[in-house]
Amino acid sequence: MPELSPASIINSVERVPLCPPGLTLVPEYLSPSVESRLATYFREEASQHWIRLSNRRVILYGLHFVSNGSGHRCYTRVIPDLIRQLAEQLVADGYQNQVANHILVNEYRVGQGIMPHEDGPAFLPNAAIISLLSGTVLDFYSKELTARSKPVASVYLPPRSLCMITEEAYTSYLHGIAERNADEGVPRSDRISLTFRYTAQLPEATREAAANQAPQAEALSHSSKEKRILQFLQRRK
């Protein structure tokens, strides 16, 4: 896959701070050409990487770990060059301090969403979400069970935008996407999102093993190992 120059990746540097604190939206972060190349990659070259969950399809890239009672197991899938370049550009642009080593790709068909959840302490409190092909509304909820009936804040994520969830927005709120066909009269179409995070709290032995394993790692197939990871993620979501 050909490399991208920063100028070809980034289409806008406008930053719009929002509430809750730590939530930032960058409209048109990607150029339309890069959005198209990413969409084509997931549709064609990465078509065998998709794993179907109950309400969406996902791809895992980078480090992913699960607890198994006696310790932790870490698995890797090589991060494709095009996606790695985006992770590096997020650092170059000052949005993240470490190049993401944990990347989750979600595909949402029209009407699909994800229940309110938090990303948790396994990651640095910094999540970068890039939206492709369609916009959607991301809702934020109080962590109090009695206050989760409706969102306390919502933000519309346009296609090609970058949404940064950091600080209080990351640590003090849940976030989710409602299952509906339109947002405020704007119809949804099929959407792909990329979430870039850095796994910071791997046990030291696992972190060393993962560091040694990553350069030689081969792309995982639809194996029982990967499915167990996805089942674990489903329980957390």
Buried (B, 14 or more C-beta within 10 A) or exposed (E): EEEBEEEBBBBBEEBEEBEBEBBBBBBBBBBEEBBEBBBEBBEEEBEEBBBEBEBBBBBBBBBBBBEEEEEBBBBBBBBBEBBBBBBBBBBEBEBBEBBBBBBBBBBBEEEBBBEBEBBEEBBBBBBBBBBBBBBBBBBBBBEEEEEBEEBBBBBBBBBBBBBBBBBBBBBBBBBBBBEEEEBEEEEBEEBBBBBBBBBBEBEEEBBEBBBEEBEEBEEBEEEEBBEBBBEBBEEEB
